Amino acid sequence: MRILFLAHRLPYPPNKGDRIRSFRELQLLSERHEVDLFCFYDKPEDEQQVENVKRYCRYSYGERLGWLSSRFRSLAALFKGQPFSMAYFHSWTMEEVLRKAIHSERYDLVFMFSSSMATYSQVTGHLPVILDMVDVDSDKWAQYAKQSSPLLSWLWAREARLLSDCETEMVERSVATLLCTDAEAAILKKRGPAQKIRVVGNALDMDYFDRDSVQISGEIASWQPYIIFTGAMDYRPNVDAVTYFCREVFPIIRKSLPELKFVIAGMNPSREVVELAGDDAVRVTGLVSDIRPYLKGAVAAVAPMRIARGIQNKILEALAMGLPVITTCKVAGGFPKSVASLVAVGDLSQEFAAAVLDAVQDGPKHAAVQVRDALAEHYSPAELRSRLEQLVSEAVSGKFAGQAKQRIDHPVLTSTGRQVR
C-alpha cells in the first residue's frame, strides 16, 4: 500500500518521546508499504536529519518551522477563538505541498501523527485517516492550568476547552484514533465514538537497552552513587518533575544518604533546570549521545511526574537496564498491570523519598528475567507491527464503521520546498 505519513516533527533522531514513537511507526510501516513522509523541523541543523529518514521513505519532505511565523500564527489564533497549539503548525506552504501530493499520487491511507496536524484534515479529501493522537493534549493543558499563575491558568484552560472540541471532531473525521494507554483512551471515549478509539503502545528495543552490552566512562563512575532522571529537559512536565524532586524530595533523601547525587540527563535543559546544578549534588548533563551508560551507572531511576500521563519511555528504558524505578501513581496507572507492578510509587514527598531510599538500599526487587519478559510482552516491536498492520488493513478495506474509501490516481508527485528522494 502507499501511505502518506504526516508528522508535526521530523521523526529522527529518535531521542525523545514523540520522536521515538513516530520513528518506530514510520520504520515498521515502511517494511511492508511505500511511505511518503511530510513533516516539520525546528532548527537548521535538523535539516541534515532529513537525509537519515530516506531509507524508510519512498519520498520525504521537511519544512522548517519558522520561529516568528509559528508564534505569530498562535497569537492570531487567540483572537480567532482557535486553539493556538494547532495554529502553531499550520503552514500554507505545507498545505499546498500536501494538496499537490494527494492529487498526484495513489495514496491508500493517511497516517497522521499528533493532533496538531489535524489542521490539515481539510486537504486529505476522502482518503481514510488514522490519527495517532498519542495522548489527549487538551487534558494536559487542563493540568497546566491547575499549576499556573492566574493569567496563564486562564490561557491554558481556554486552550484545553477549545482543543477538547477539536479532538472530538478529529475522532469523528478519522477512521481510527490511536492513544498510547488505556487511561488516555478513557478520557477521549467520554467525548467521541468509542469504537473508533484504539490503544496502541510504544515499542522498546530490548536488544539495545541491555546493560551487559554497555560500559560506563570514568566521569560517570566518579558521580556514583547517583539516581537519575532522563528526558527532554525543555518539556514542561519534565521540568516540573525535576524541580519538584530537587526542592521537596531530594533533601529528605540526603538526610539518610548524604553522599547520593542526582543526575538529570537530557537535551535542551531550561534555565530553571540548569539552575538546579547550583547544588553540588545535582548534575545536569544536557544532550548525551547515548543514555545507556548513564542509566547503567545509576542505582535507581525516578520519574516524579505530576503533569501529563502517556507512556513514559524513560521508565521502560530504565527497567530494561535493570534499575529500580520510582514514579507517581498517575504515571504507573498508564502501564499494564504486569509492568506497573515492577515500579514503586509515591505521590507525597515523604512517600516518594521513602520509596527511593528503599530502592537505593535494597536494589531491584524483581528478577531481570521477570522484568524483561513483562516488557517484551507489551512493548515489543513485533506487537506494534502487528497492531499497525491490522489497523492499516481495516482502514483501507473499509471495515471501520461509516468509512468511505477513495483512491486518487495520478502518476507523478511534484511539490515545492525541500525534497529528498
Secondary structure in CASP SS format (residue, H / E / C, confidence):
PFRMAT SS
TARGET T0000
AUTHOR 0000-0000-0000
METHOD secondary structure of the structure
MODEL  1
M C 1.00
R E 1.00
I E 1.00
L E 1.00
F E 1.00
L E 1.00
A E 1.00
H C 1.00
R C 1.00
L C 1.00
P C 1.00
Y C 1.00
P C 1.00
P C 1.00
N C 1.00
K C 1.00
G H 1.00
D H 1.00
R H 1.00
I H 1.00
R H 1.00
S H 1.00
F H 1.00
R H 1.00
E H 1.00
L H 1.00
Q H 1.00
L H 1.00
L H 1.00
S H 1.00
E C 1.00
R C 1.00
H C 1.00
E E 1.00
V E 1.00
D E 1.00
L E 1.00
F E 1.00
C E 1.00
F E 1.00
Y E 1.00
D C 1.00
K C 1.00
P H 1.00
E H 1.00
D H 1.00
E H 1.00
Q H 1.00
Q H 1.00
V H 1.00
E H 1.00
N H 1.00
V H 1.00
K H 1.00
R H 1.00
Y H 1.00
C C 1.00
R C 1.00
Y E 1.00
S E 1.00
Y E 1.00
G E 1.00
E E 1.00
R E 1.00
L C 1.00
G C 1.00
W H 1.00
L H 1.00
S H 1.00
S H 1.00
R H 1.00
F H 1.00
R H 1.00
S H 1.00
L H 1.00
A H 1.00
A H 1.00
L H 1.00
F H 1.00
K H 1.00
G C 1.00
Q C 1.00
P C 1.00
F H 1.00
S H 1.00
M H 1.00
A H 1.00
Y C 1.00
F C 1.00
H C 1.00
S C 1.00
W H 1.00
T H 1.00
M H 1.00
E H 1.00
E H 1.00
V H 1.00
L H 1.00
R H 1.00
K H 1.00
A H 1.00
I H 1.00
H H 1.00
S H 1.00
E C 1.00
R C 1.00
Y C 1.00
D C 1.00
L E 1.00
V E 1.00
F E 1.00
M E 1.00
F E 1.00
S C 1.00
S H 1.00
S H 1.00
M H 1.00
A H 1.00
T H 1.00
Y H 1.00
S H 1.00
Q H 1.00
V H 1.00
T C 1.00
G C 1.00
H C 1.00
L C 1.00
P C 1.00
V E 1.00
I E 1.00
L E 1.00
D E 1.00
M E 1.00
V E 1.00
D C 1.00
V C 1.00
D H 1.00
S H 1.00
D H 1.00
K H 1.00
W H 1.00
A H 1.00
Q H 1.00
Y H 1.00
A H 1.00
K H 1.00
Q C 1.00
S C 1.00
S C 1.00
P H 1.00
L H 1.00
L H 1.00
S H 1.00
W H 1.00
L H 1.00
W H 1.00
A H 1.00
R H 1.00
E H 1.00
A H 1.00
R H 1.00
L H 1.00
L H 1.00
S H 1.00
D H 1.00
C H 1.00
E H 1.00
T H 1.00
E H 1.00
M H 1.00
V H 1.00
E H 1.00
R H 1.00
S C 1.00
V C 1.00
A E 1.00
T E 1.00
L E 1.00
L E 1.00
C C 1.00
T C 1.00
D H 1.00
A H 1.00
E H 1.00
A H 1.00
A H 1.00
I H 1.00
L H 1.00
K H 1.00
K C 1.00
R C 1.00
G C 1.00
P C 1.00
A H 1.00
Q H 1.00
K H 1.00
I E 1.00
R E 1.00
V E 1.00
V C 1.00
G C 1.00
N C 1.00
A C 1.00
L C 1.00
D C 1.00
M C 1.00
D C 1.00
Y C 1.00
F C 1.00
D C 1.00
R H 1.00
D H 1.00
S H 1.00
V C 1.00
Q C 1.00
I C 1.00
S C 1.00
G H 1.00
E H 1.00
I H 1.00
A H 1.00
S H 1.00
W H 1.00
Q C 1.00
P C 1.00
Y E 1.00
I E 1.00
I E 1.00
F E 1.00
T E 1.00
G C 1.00
A C 1.00
M C 1.00
D C 1.00
Y C 1.00
R H 1.00
P H 1.00
N H 1.00
V H 1.00
D H 1.00
A H 1.00
V H 1.00
T H 1.00
Y H 1.00
F H 1.00
C H 1.00
R H 1.00
E H 1.00
V H 1.00
F H 1.00
P H 1.00
I H 1.00
I H 1.00
R H 1.00
K H 1.00
S H 1.00
L C 1.00
P C 1.00
E C 1.00
L C 1.00
K E 1.00
F E 1.00
V E 1.00
I E 1.00
A E 1.00
G C 1.00
M C 1.00
N C 1.00
P C 1.00
S C 1.00
R H 1.00
E H 1.00
V H 1.00
V H 1.00
E H 1.00
L H 1.00
A C 1.00
G C 1.00
D C 1.00
D C 1.00
A C 1.00
V E 1.00
R E 1.00
V E 1.00
T E 1.00
G E 1.00
L C 1.00
V C 1.00
S C 1.00
D C 1.00
I C 1.00
R H 1.00
P H 1.00
Y H 1.00
L H 1.00
K H 1.00
G H 1.00
A C 1.00
V C 1.00
A E 1.00
A E 1.00
V E 1.00
A E 1.00
P C 1.00
M C 1.00
R C 1.00
I C 1.00
A C 1.00
R C 1.00
G C 1.00
I C 1.00
Q C 1.00
N H 1.00
K H 1.00
I H 1.00
L H 1.00
E H 1.00
A H 1.00
L H 1.00
A H 1.00
M C 1.00
G C 1.00
L C 1.00
P C 1.00
V E 1.00
I E 1.00
T E 1.00
T C 1.00
C H 1.00
K H 1.00
V H 1.00
A H 1.00
G C 1.00
G C 1.00
F C 1.00
P C 1.00
K H 1.00
S H 1.00
V H 1.00
A H 1.00
S C 1.00
L C 1.00
V C 1.00
A E 1.00
V E 1.00
G C 1.00
D C 1.00
L C 1.00
S H 1.00
Q H 1.00
E H 1.00
F H 1.00
A H 1.00
A H 1.00
A H 1.00
V H 1.00
L H 1.00
D H 1.00
A H 1.00
V H 1.00
Q H 1.00
D H 1.00
G C 1.00
P C 1.00
K C 1.00
H C 1.00
A C 1.00
A H 1.00
V H 1.00
Q H 1.00
V H 1.00
R H 1.00
D H 1.00
A H 1.00
L H 1.00
A H 1.00
E H 1.00
H H 1.00
Y H 1.00
S C 1.00
P H 1.00
A H 1.00
E H 1.00
L H 1.00
R H 1.00
S H 1.00
R H 1.00
L H 1.00
E H 1.00
Q H 1.00
L H 1.00
V H 1.00
S H 1.00
E H 1.00
A H 1.00
V H 1.00
S H 1.00
G C 1.00
K C 1.00
F C 1.00
A C 1.00
G C 1.00
Q C 1.00
A C 1.00
K C 1.00
Q C 1.00
R C 1.00
I C 1.00
D C 1.00
H C 1.00
P C 1.00
V C 1.00
L C 1.00
T C 1.00
S C 1.00
T C 1.00
G C 1.00
R E 1.00
Q E 1.00
V E 1.00
R C 1.00
END
